[in-house]
Amino acid sequence: MRTEKEMMDLILGFAKADERVRAVILNGSRANPDAPRDGFQDYDIVYFVRAVEPFVRDRSWIGRFGEVLVMQTPDESAILPPVRKRPGFAFLMLFADGNRIDLTFWPADRLEELEEDSLSVPLLDKDGLIGELPPPGVRSHLPKPPSAARFRDCCNEFWWVSTYVAKGLWRRELPYAKAMLEGPVRAMLMRMLTWYVGEMSDWRADPGKEGKYLERHLPSDMWARFVRTYPDGDYDRIWDALFEMGELFRRAALAVAERRGFVYNRRENENVTAYLRRVREMPR
């Protein structure tokens, strides 16, 4: 695997040699002084260019970065369309030596349209486009406090879709039950745990993408319960995981509600939990 210095020299060398590239910014974990360092960290790079289209049309430049193992271009994907139309274009490239570069080309004259990222380090600025940036940090990545409505609807969605999991388990519809558990139910659990971490840290802690740093911020007993929410394909263990999720969600939601002055719908929680227990004991 090429070293970090070799990769950065390559990234900057390309930009310096090509007059179409006017500025370069490093984003992501490699710009985060507090992120764990390892060889799996991406090089999240933005090239500010005179025009994006030439790099999209003629992709021969890719070979200068190494042998590509697999690549994705989300801005033109038919199955993973971009969230919104944007003037930039991204190449996500994993190379044969294990290094990965997520390289976005962005029009230099539309720099102000790029979404703000507090994890940004200027690497090159040929025309003084970027100017001074504050020291990199996780400011724009920290969780935001929920409104009362978002808190209420998160709770409702969690308990509502939990009944879908129960239905799927009783019917022995494994793919459906797992999809509901790992889709909407887990999504609401993760959202509540993110709010919990935010509240407990006065909104200064970063749970990380998809909760990858949750273990750092949850009490040990909550983390142990969280681990137990990941079952295999055994129906009884999925049932156990569902109840673990419910207990963990309730604890986190009560803490968030107390600190923010929200009302937690205990009746909804108790009704659904009792329903889940009844369904689990129902004969087929």
Protein Blocks (a to p, Z undefined) as FASTA:
>chain_A
ZZfklmmmmmmmmmmmpmkbmbdcdehjllpmkbccdfkbccddddddfblklmmmmmml
mmmnoccfbdcdfklcfklccfbdcfbdcdddddfkopacddddddfklmmmpccdfbbc
dfbdfkomnopaddddfklmpccdddfklmmmmmmmmmmmmmmmmmmmmnopaklmmmmm
mmmmmmmmmmmmmmmmmmmnoopacebghhlmmmmmgcfklmmmmmmmmccfbfklmmmm
mmmmmmmmmmmmmmmmmmnopacdfklmmmmmmmmmmmmmpcZZ
